[in-house]
Amino acid sequence: MTNMVQDIAAAVESYPEETAVGFRGQEWSYEQLWGMTGQFAAGLADHGIGPGDRVAVYLPNLPQFVTAFHGTLHAGGIVVPMNPQYKTREISHLLADSGATVVVALADLVPFVDAVRDDTDVEHVVSVGGEAEGAIPFEEFLADEPAAVVERDDDDVAVQPYTSGTTGKPKGVLLTHHNLAWDARATAKLLPGGVDPDDKFLGVLPLFHIYGMTVTMIATLFEGGGYYPLPAWDAEDTLSAIEAEQLTVMHGVPAMFNDLINFDGADDYDISSIRFANSGGSSLPIEVMRQFEETFDVELYEGYGLTETSPVTHANYPGARRPGSIGKPLDGLEARIVDDDFEDVPPVAEGPVDEETVDLDEITGELVIHGPNVMQGYYGLPEANEEAFTEADGKRWFHTGDVGYRDEDDFYYVVDREKHMIVTGGYNVYPREVEELLFEHPAIADAAVVGIPDERRGETVKAFVVPVPDADLTPDDVREYCLENLAEYKHPREVAFIDELPRTTTGKVQKFELREREADAGGDSE
C-alpha cells in the first residue's frame, strides 16, 4: 500500500457508476469523483506543489472539500483542515504553524487569509463559491487532465488536523495514511454487515474535524457507499435530508442528538431509513440516549476517540452494547487503565457502577492507548510528545488524559477529563456525574459543570444551566435537586443560567471559556 487514494481507486474500479457524493439534489459518481481529484492534483502540480507540501482546506462540508482532500493526497501532499468558523486570529496560528503553501477557502473567507498571508508561507489561494481578489476560482484551478497518483508510504503523513483547543492552543497532529485507513476500515466494520454500497451516510459532522473526516467521508468512500454532506448543523435540515434522501447512517455528537430531541417538529419526520446511529466527540448522557431512542425508535450507540487516534478507539455496536459505556476497544487495538505508576488498575465486576456507593478514586485511572491508529506525534512540539507517550513493555502508549475504569467484560467507562476533575475540600468531583444528573431534570435543556476558585475548599462546583424555554426553574431549585441526589460536596454551590453553552463546532463544551467568564464576572451568579 502506498497511498490512501489507492483505496479510493479500488472503490472506483468496483463501483464506477454508484453515487460517491450527493449534495442538494446533485450526485457525483465514483468515476466522476476520481476524475476531479486527479484534476485537482494536477492543478497542485502546475503550481509547484508536490509530495509533503501542505494544503489547508478552509471549507464547510461541500463537494469541493471532498475533491480538495482526496486531490491533495492524490498529489502526495498533506491536508491541513481548518474550521470555516475561524477568523483571522485563529487561522493565523494554524497557517503559520503548519507551513501550508495553498489554501482552499470559501470566497467569503479569503479576506481572512489575505490578512495573515504575509506572515505565513501561503503562496496560492483557491476560492470556492465565487471569485475573490487574489484567489484562483476552484473551477479554474482544476487542470484539464488528471495527474497520476503520487506514491506515498504507509507511514507518510496524510493529514495534519489541529486539536480543538478546549484545553489550550491547538496542536498539529500528524496522522499517517495507515493511521487513517486502519481506523476508517475498523469503524466501517461496526455497522451490521459492514458498510454496504447501498448505504448513504449523513455528512453533518464537520469535515475539518477528524471524526467527520474518518467515520463518515473516508469510511464511506473506501467501501462504495454514498456521502451526503450538509454545510452547517441544523436540526430541521438534518431530519429533512434523512427523510428525502433515505439516508442510512448517522454519526453525530451529543449536542446534535440533544437538538433533535428538543426540536418541536421532530414527530413530522420519518427517519426510519437510519439503520445505524452513533454518538462520539464527547460523553453521551444516558438520558439523551434514552430520549433519542424513545423519540425516533432508532438505537443510538456511543463510541470514543480523540484527534490523536484517528479518532475512534472504542465503540458500542449491535451485539456488544452497554449504555453508559464508551464500548470495547476496536479489534487490533490495546487499551489500559493505569495508575500514577503506570500499573494496571483492576477492573470492576460489571459496569456502570453506582457512583454514589463506589469510591471512584479506588477504581479509576488514566486511559492509555496503543495501536495502529495512534498519531506519529504533535507537529514541532517535542516536549508535548514526550508528555503524550510512555514506552512500556516494548510498546508506545498514548496518554488520553481521560479518567475512567473498565469492567471484566472489557467495557470501558470514561468518568471525566483528568484536567476537568474538581478537587473540593480534598474530595474529587467528576463533572460528568453532576452533568448526567442535571440532564435528567425535565426543566434543564443543557448543562455544564466546572470548578471555580474557593478560598476555603480550594475549588467549588459551579453549574452553568440552559433552562427549557418558559421553565419555572430557579438556581435554588437546581441546588436543592442536586443535594437530594448527590453527596453534599458534589452539589453545585453556584448556579448560573445562560442562553447557550459555548461549544466547539463539533459540540464539545469549551469549559475554559466558562472559567474565563467566571473570572471576568468575578463570581457573579447565584
C-alpha positions as CSV (number, residue, x, y, z in Angstrom):
1,M,0.0,0.0,0.0
2,T,1.4,3.4,-0.9
3,N,-1.4,5.9,-0.7
4,M,-5.0,6.1,0.7
5,V,-6.1,7.2,-2.8
6,Q,-5.4,3.7,-4.0
7,D,-8.3,2.6,-1.7
8,I,-10.5,5.1,-3.5
9,A,-9.2,3.8,-6.8
10,A,-10.2,0.3,-5.8
11,A,-13.7,1.6,-5.0
12,V,-13.9,3.4,-8.3
13,E,-13.0,0.1,-10.1
14,S,-15.7,-1.8,-8.2
15,Y,-18.5,0.9,-8.2
16,P,-17.7,3.3,-11.1
17,E,-21.3,4.4,-11.6
18,E,-22.5,4.4,-8.0
19,T,-23.0,7.7,-6.2
20,A,-20.0,8.8,-4.2
21,V,-21.2,12.2,-3.2
22,G,-24.6,13.7,-3.1
23,F,-25.4,17.4,-2.4
24,R,-28.6,19.4,-2.8
25,G,-30.1,17.2,-5.5
26,Q,-26.8,16.7,-7.4
27,E,-24.9,13.5,-7.4
28,W,-21.3,12.6,-8.5
29,S,-20.4,9.0,-9.3
30,Y,-17.1,7.4,-8.1
31,E,-15.8,7.8,-11.7
32,Q,-16.5,11.5,-11.7
33,L,-15.0,12.0,-8.2
34,W,-11.9,10.2,-9.3
35,G,-11.6,12.4,-12.3
36,M,-12.0,15.6,-10.3
37,T,-9.5,14.6,-7.6
38,G,-6.9,13.8,-10.4
39,Q,-7.6,17.2,-11.9
40,F,-7.1,18.9,-8.5
41,A,-3.8,17.0,-8.0
42,A,-2.7,18.2,-11.5
43,G,-3.6,21.7,-10.5
44,L,-1.4,21.5,-7.5
45,A,1.5,20.2,-9.6
46,D,1.0,23.0,-12.1
47,H,1.5,25.5,-9.2
48,G,4.7,23.8,-7.9
49,I,3.1,21.8,-5.1
50,G,4.4,18.3,-4.6
51,P,4.9,15.4,-2.1
52,G,5.0,16.5,1.5
53,D,3.6,20.0,0.8
54,R,0.7,21.1,3.0
55,V,-2.6,22.3,1.6
56,A,-5.1,24.0,4.0
57,V,-8.8,23.3,3.3
58,Y,-10.8,26.1,4.8
59,L,-14.3,25.0,3.8
60,P,-17.6,23.8,5.3
61,N,-19.0,20.4,4.2
62,L,-19.1,20.8,0.5
63,P,-18.3,18.5,-2.5
64,Q,-15.2,20.7,-3.1
65,F,-13.9,19.7,0.3
66,V,-14.0,16.1,-0.7
67,T,-12.3,16.9,-4.0
68,A,-9.6,19.0,-2.4
69,F,-9.0,16.5,0.3
70,H,-8.5,13.5,-1.9
71,G,-6.8,15.6,-4.6
72,T,-4.2,16.6,-2.2
73,L,-3.5,13.0,-1.2
74,H,-3.5,12.1,-4.9
75,A,-0.6,14.6,-5.3
76,G,1.3,13.2,-2.3
77,G,0.5,16.3,-0.2
78,I,-0.7,16.7,3.4
79,V,-4.1,18.1,4.2
80,V,-4.5,20.7,6.9
81,P,-8.2,21.0,7.6
82,M,-9.3,24.3,9.1
83,N,-12.6,25.2,10.8
84,P,-14.6,27.6,8.5
85,Q,-15.9,29.4,11.5
86,Y,-12.4,30.6,12.4
87,K,-11.4,34.2,11.7
88,T,-8.1,35.9,11.2
89,R,-6.7,35.5,14.6
90,E,-7.5,31.7,14.7
91,I,-6.3,30.8,11.3
92,S,-3.1,32.8,11.8
93,H,-1.7,30.2,14.2
94,L,-2.8,27.2,12.0
95,L,-1.3,28.6,8.8
96,A,1.9,29.8,10.4
97,D,2.4,26.6,12.4
98,S,1.6,24.2,9.6
99,G,3.6,26.0,6.8
100,A,0.7,25.4,4.4
101,T,1.5,26.8,0.9
102,V,-2.0,26.5,-0.6
103,V,-5.4,27.5,1.0
104,V,-8.7,26.3,-0.5
105,A,-11.3,28.7,1.0
106,L,-14.8,29.9,0.6
107,A,-14.8,33.2,-1.3
108,D,-16.2,35.0,1.7
109,L,-13.3,33.7,3.9
110,V,-10.5,34.7,1.5
111,P,-10.1,38.1,3.2
112,F,-9.2,36.4,6.5
113,V,-6.4,34.5,4.6
114,D,-5.2,37.7,3.0
115,A,-4.9,39.4,6.3
116,V,-2.3,36.9,7.5
117,R,-0.8,35.9,4.2
118,D,2.4,38.0,4.6
119,D,3.1,36.2,8.0
120,T,2.8,32.7,6.6
121,D,4.1,30.5,3.8
122,V,0.9,30.7,1.8
123,E,1.6,31.1,-2.0
124,H,-1.7,30.3,-3.6
125,V,-5.4,30.8,-2.5
126,V,-8.2,28.9,-4.3
127,S,-11.7,30.3,-3.9
128,V,-14.9,28.2,-3.7
129,G,-18.4,29.7,-4.3
130,G,-17.4,32.8,-6.2
131,E,-14.5,35.0,-7.1
132,A,-12.2,36.7,-4.6
133,E,-9.4,39.2,-5.2
134,G,-6.0,37.5,-5.4
135,A,-7.6,34.0,-5.5
136,I,-7.9,31.4,-8.2
137,P,-11.5,30.2,-8.7
138,F,-11.8,26.5,-7.9
139,E,-13.0,25.5,-11.4
140,E,-10.1,27.3,-13.0
141,F,-7.6,25.6,-10.6
142,L,-8.6,22.1,-11.9
143,A,-6.3,21.0,-14.7
144,D,-7.7,19.7,-18.0
145,E,-6.1,16.3,-17.5
146,P,-5.8,14.3,-14.2
147,A,-2.5,13.6,-12.7
148,A,-1.2,10.1,-11.8
149,V,-1.2,9.1,-8.1
150,V,2.0,10.1,-6.4
151,E,3.3,7.1,-4.4
152,R,3.5,7.5,-0.6
153,D,4.4,5.0,2.1
154,D,2.1,3.9,4.8
155,D,3.9,5.9,7.5
156,D,3.9,9.1,5.5
157,V,1.8,11.9,7.0
158,A,-1.5,12.3,5.2
159,V,-3.5,14.8,7.3
160,Q,-2.5,17.4,9.9
161,P,-5.6,18.3,11.9
162,Y,-5.4,20.5,14.9
163,T,-6.8,19.7,18.3
164,S,-9.9,21.6,19.2
165,G,-8.2,23.9,21.8
166,T,-10.6,23.0,24.6
167,T,-7.6,23.0,27.0
168,G,-5.2,25.4,25.3
169,K,-3.7,26.4,22.0
170,P,-4.5,23.9,19.1
171,K,-1.7,21.5,18.4
172,G,-1.0,20.0,14.9
173,V,-1.5,16.2,14.9
174,L,0.5,14.1,12.5
175,L,-1.7,11.3,11.1
176,T,-0.4,8.9,8.5
177,H,-2.0,7.1,5.6
178,H,-2.0,3.9,7.7
179,N,-3.5,5.6,10.8
180,L,-6.5,6.9,8.9
181,A,-7.0,3.9,6.6
182,W,-6.9,1.5,9.5
183,D,-9.4,3.5,11.6
184,A,-11.8,4.0,8.7
185,R,-11.9,0.3,8.0
186,A,-12.3,-0.6,11.7
187,T,-15.2,1.8,12.2
188,A,-16.9,0.6,9.0
189,K,-17.0,-2.9,10.5
190,L,-19.1,-1.6,13.4
191,L,-22.2,-1.5,11.2
192,P,-24.2,-4.7,10.9
193,G,-22.7,-6.4,7.9
194,G,-20.3,-3.5,7.4
195,V,-20.7,-0.6,5.0
196,D,-22.8,-1.6,2.0
197,P,-22.7,0.1,-1.4
198,D,-26.3,1.0,-0.8
199,D,-25.5,2.9,2.4
200,K,-25.9,6.6,2.4
201,F,-24.0,8.5,5.1
202,L,-25.3,11.7,6.6
203,G,-22.3,14.1,6.5
204,V,-23.3,16.5,9.2
205,L,-20.2,16.2,11.3
206,P,-17.7,18.8,10.1
207,L,-15.1,17.5,7.7
208,F,-12.4,19.7,9.2
209,H,-12.7,17.5,12.3
210,I,-11.2,14.1,12.4
211,Y,-14.4,12.4,13.5
212,G,-16.4,13.6,10.5
213,M,-13.4,13.1,8.2
214,T,-12.7,9.5,9.1
215,V,-16.0,7.8,10.1
216,T,-18.2,9.5,7.5
217,M,-16.3,10.6,4.4
218,I,-13.3,8.2,4.3
219,A,-15.0,5.1,5.7
220,T,-17.9,5.6,3.2
221,L,-15.8,6.1,0.1
222,F,-13.5,3.2,0.9
223,E,-16.5,0.9,0.8
224,G,-18.5,2.1,-2.1
225,G,-21.2,4.0,-0.1
226,G,-22.6,7.5,-0.7
227,Y,-21.6,10.5,1.3
228,Y,-24.2,13.3,1.6
229,P,-22.7,16.4,3.3
230,L,-24.6,19.3,5.0
231,P,-22.6,22.5,5.2
232,A,-23.9,23.5,8.7
233,W,-25.7,21.9,11.6
234,D,-29.5,22.5,11.7
235,A,-31.9,20.0,13.3
236,E,-34.7,20.6,10.8
237,D,-32.4,20.4,7.8
238,T,-30.9,17.2,9.1
239,L,-34.3,15.5,9.6
240,S,-35.4,16.7,6.2
241,A,-32.3,15.4,4.5
242,I,-32.6,12.0,6.1
243,E,-36.2,11.6,5.0
244,A,-35.7,13.0,1.5
245,E,-32.5,11.0,0.6
246,Q,-33.4,8.0,2.7
247,L,-30.0,8.2,4.5
248,T,-29.0,5.0,6.4
249,V,-26.1,6.0,8.7
250,M,-25.8,9.0,11.1
251,H,-22.8,9.8,13.1
252,G,-23.1,12.8,15.4
253,V,-22.1,14.4,18.7
254,P,-24.3,14.5,21.8
255,A,-25.3,18.1,21.3
256,M,-26.8,17.2,17.9
257,F,-28.8,14.4,19.2
258,N,-30.0,16.6,22.1
259,D,-31.1,19.2,19.5
260,L,-33.1,16.6,17.5
261,I,-34.8,15.5,20.7
262,N,-35.8,19.1,21.6
263,F,-36.8,20.1,18.0
264,D,-40.6,20.9,18.1
265,G,-41.4,19.3,14.7
266,A,-39.4,16.1,15.2
267,D,-42.6,13.9,15.0
268,D,-43.3,15.2,11.5
269,Y,-40.3,13.4,10.0
270,D,-39.7,9.8,9.2
271,I,-36.1,8.8,9.8
272,S,-36.7,5.0,9.8
273,S,-34.2,4.6,7.0
274,I,-31.4,5.1,9.5
275,R,-30.0,1.7,10.3
276,F,-27.1,2.8,12.5
277,A,-26.7,5.9,14.7
278,N,-23.6,6.6,16.7
279,S,-22.5,9.4,19.0
280,G,-18.9,10.5,19.7
281,G,-16.8,13.6,20.2
282,S,-17.8,13.9,23.9
283,S,-19.6,11.9,26.6
284,L,-23.2,10.9,25.7
285,P,-25.6,11.5,28.7
286,I,-27.6,8.3,29.2
287,E,-30.8,10.5,29.3
288,V,-30.1,11.9,25.9
289,M,-29.6,8.3,24.5
290,R,-32.8,7.2,26.1
291,Q,-34.9,10.2,24.8
292,F,-33.5,9.9,21.3
293,E,-34.4,6.2,21.1
294,E,-37.8,6.9,22.5
295,T,-38.5,9.7,20.1
296,F,-37.2,8.2,16.9
297,D,-37.2,4.5,17.5
298,V,-33.6,4.3,16.4
299,E,-30.9,2.7,18.6
300,L,-28.1,5.1,19.5
301,Y,-24.7,3.8,20.1
302,E,-21.8,5.5,21.8
303,G,-18.1,5.4,20.8
304,Y,-15.0,7.2,21.9
305,G,-11.9,8.6,20.3
306,L,-9.5,11.5,20.0
307,T,-7.9,13.5,17.2
308,E,-4.6,11.9,18.1
309,T,-6.1,8.4,17.5
310,S,-7.6,9.0,14.0
311,P,-10.1,9.1,16.0
312,V,-12.0,6.0,17.1
313,T,-10.6,3.7,19.8
314,H,-13.7,2.3,21.5
315,A,-17.2,1.6,20.4
316,N,-20.6,0.0,21.3
317,Y,-22.2,-1.8,18.4
318,P,-25.0,-4.3,17.8
319,G,-24.4,-7.3,19.9
320,A,-21.9,-5.5,22.2
321,R,-23.6,-2.6,23.9
322,R,-23.7,-1.3,27.4
323,P,-25.4,2.1,28.0
324,G,-23.1,4.5,29.9
325,S,-20.0,2.8,28.5
326,I,-17.8,4.0,25.6
327,G,-17.7,0.4,24.5
328,K,-14.9,-2.1,23.9
329,P,-11.6,-1.4,22.2
330,L,-11.6,-1.8,18.4
331,D,-10.2,-5.1,17.3
332,G,-6.4,-4.8,16.9
333,L,-6.1,-2.0,19.4
334,E,-4.9,-2.2,23.0
335,A,-6.2,-0.1,25.9
336,R,-5.4,0.0,29.6
337,I,-6.5,1.9,32.7
338,V,-3.3,2.8,34.6
339,D,-2.4,4.5,37.9
340,D,0.2,7.1,38.6
341,D,2.9,4.4,38.5
342,F,1.7,3.1,35.1
343,E,0.4,-0.1,36.7
344,D,-2.9,-1.6,35.7
345,V,-6.0,-0.7,37.8
346,P,-8.0,-3.9,38.4
347,P,-11.4,-4.0,36.6
348,V,-14.8,-3.9,38.3
349,A,-17.0,-6.9,38.1
350,E,-19.7,-5.1,36.0
351,G,-20.4,-1.5,35.0
352,P,-21.5,1.1,35.0
353,V,-21.0,1.3,38.8
354,D,-23.3,3.2,41.2
355,E,-21.1,6.3,41.7
356,E,-22.9,7.1,44.9
357,T,-21.8,3.8,46.6
358,V,-18.4,3.2,44.9
359,D,-15.3,5.3,45.6
360,L,-14.3,6.3,42.1
361,D,-10.8,7.1,43.2
362,E,-10.4,3.4,44.0
363,I,-11.4,2.0,40.6
364,T,-10.3,4.7,38.1
365,G,-7.1,5.6,36.4
366,E,-6.0,7.2,33.1
367,L,-7.0,5.6,29.8
368,V,-3.9,4.9,27.6
369,I,-3.9,3.6,24.1
370,H,-1.6,1.6,21.9
371,G,-2.5,0.7,18.3
372,P,-2.1,1.3,14.5
373,N,-4.3,4.4,14.6
374,V,-2.2,6.4,17.1
375,M,-0.6,9.5,15.7
376,Q,3.1,9.9,14.9
377,G,3.1,12.9,17.3
378,Y,2.5,16.6,17.6
379,Y,4.0,18.7,14.8
380,G,7.1,20.6,16.0
381,L,6.4,20.0,19.7
382,P,9.0,17.6,21.2
383,E,8.1,18.4,24.8
384,A,4.4,17.8,24.2
385,N,5.3,14.5,22.5
386,E,7.4,13.4,25.5
387,E,4.5,14.1,27.8
388,A,2.0,12.3,25.5
389,F,3.7,8.9,25.3
390,T,5.1,6.3,27.7
391,E,7.3,3.5,26.5
392,A,6.4,0.3,28.4
393,D,6.8,-3.4,27.5
394,G,8.2,-2.5,24.1
395,K,5.1,-0.6,23.3
396,R,4.4,3.2,22.8
397,W,1.3,4.1,24.9
398,F,-0.6,7.4,24.3
399,H,-1.9,9.2,27.3
400,T,-5.5,10.3,26.6
401,G,-5.8,12.5,29.7
402,D,-9.2,10.9,30.4
403,V,-10.1,9.3,33.7
404,G,-12.0,6.0,33.6
405,Y,-12.4,2.4,34.6
406,R,-13.2,-0.9,32.9
407,D,-15.2,-3.9,33.8
408,E,-14.5,-7.6,33.5
409,D,-16.3,-7.8,30.2
410,D,-13.8,-5.3,28.8
411,F,-16.3,-2.4,28.5
412,Y,-14.7,0.9,29.3
413,Y,-16.2,3.9,31.1
414,V,-14.9,7.5,31.0
415,V,-15.6,9.4,34.1
416,D,-14.1,12.7,33.0
417,R,-11.2,14.6,31.6
418,E,-8.3,14.5,34.0
419,K,-7.9,18.2,33.5
420,H,-11.6,18.8,34.3
421,M,-11.7,17.0,37.6
422,I,-12.6,19.3,40.5
423,V,-10.9,18.9,43.8
424,T,-13.0,20.5,46.5
425,G,-12.0,20.3,50.2
426,G,-9.9,17.2,49.4
427,Y,-12.7,15.4,47.6
428,N,-12.6,14.6,43.9
429,V,-15.7,15.6,41.9
430,Y,-16.1,14.4,38.3
431,P,-18.2,16.9,36.4
432,R,-19.8,14.3,34.2
433,E,-21.5,12.7,37.2
434,V,-23.2,16.1,38.1
435,E,-24.0,16.8,34.5
436,E,-25.7,13.5,34.0
437,L,-28.0,14.3,36.9
438,L,-28.7,17.8,35.6
439,F,-29.7,16.3,32.2
440,E,-32.3,14.2,33.9
441,H,-34.2,17.3,35.2
442,P,-37.2,18.0,32.9
443,A,-36.7,21.7,33.1
444,I,-33.0,21.7,32.0
445,A,-32.1,21.6,28.3
446,D,-28.3,21.7,28.6
447,A,-25.7,22.0,31.4
448,A,-22.0,22.0,32.1
449,V,-20.1,21.9,35.4
450,V,-16.7,23.4,36.2
451,G,-14.6,24.0,39.2
452,I,-14.1,27.6,40.3
453,P,-11.7,29.0,43.0
454,D,-12.8,28.9,46.6
455,E,-10.7,30.2,49.4
456,R,-11.8,27.5,51.9
457,R,-12.1,24.5,49.7
458,G,-9.6,25.2,47.0
459,E,-12.3,24.7,44.4
460,T,-16.0,24.5,44.5
461,V,-18.6,23.2,42.0
462,K,-20.4,25.6,39.6
463,A,-23.1,24.6,37.2
464,F,-24.0,26.6,34.0
465,V,-27.5,25.7,33.1
466,V,-29.6,26.3,30.0
467,P,-33.3,26.1,31.1
468,V,-36.0,24.7,28.9
469,P,-37.9,27.7,27.4
470,D,-40.5,29.1,29.8
471,A,-39.5,26.7,32.5
472,D,-40.4,27.6,36.1
473,L,-36.9,27.0,37.4
474,T,-34.6,28.9,39.8
475,P,-30.9,28.4,40.8
476,D,-32.2,27.3,44.3
477,D,-34.3,24.6,42.6
478,V,-31.2,23.3,40.8
479,R,-29.1,23.3,44.0
480,E,-31.8,21.5,46.0
481,Y,-32.3,18.9,43.2
482,C,-28.6,18.1,43.3
483,L,-28.5,18.0,47.1
484,E,-31.3,15.5,47.0
485,N,-29.4,13.2,44.7
486,L,-25.7,13.7,45.3
487,A,-23.3,13.9,48.2
488,E,-23.1,17.4,49.7
489,Y,-19.6,18.1,48.5
490,K,-20.6,17.3,44.9
491,H,-23.6,19.7,44.6
492,P,-23.1,23.0,42.7
493,R,-22.8,25.7,45.3
494,E,-23.2,28.2,42.5
495,V,-25.6,28.0,39.6
496,A,-25.7,30.4,36.6
497,F,-28.5,30.4,34.0
498,I,-27.2,31.1,30.4
499,D,-28.8,31.1,27.0
500,E,-26.4,28.6,25.5
501,L,-23.2,26.8,26.3
502,P,-20.0,27.8,24.4
503,R,-19.1,24.9,22.2
504,T,-16.6,24.0,19.5
505,T,-18.1,23.2,16.1
506,T,-18.0,19.6,17.0
507,G,-20.2,20.1,20.0
508,K,-17.6,19.9,22.8
509,V,-18.3,22.3,25.7
510,Q,-15.4,24.9,25.9
511,K,-15.1,24.7,29.7
512,F,-12.1,27.1,29.7
513,E,-14.4,29.8,28.3
514,L,-16.8,29.2,31.1
515,R,-14.0,29.6,33.6
516,E,-12.9,32.8,31.8
517,R,-16.4,34.1,32.1
518,E,-16.4,33.3,35.8
519,A,-13.1,35.2,36.3
520,D,-14.3,38.2,34.3
521,A,-17.6,38.3,36.1
522,G,-15.9,38.0,39.5
523,G,-18.3,35.1,40.5
524,D,-21.5,36.9,39.6
525,S,-24.0,34.1,40.0
526,E,-26.5,32.7,42.5
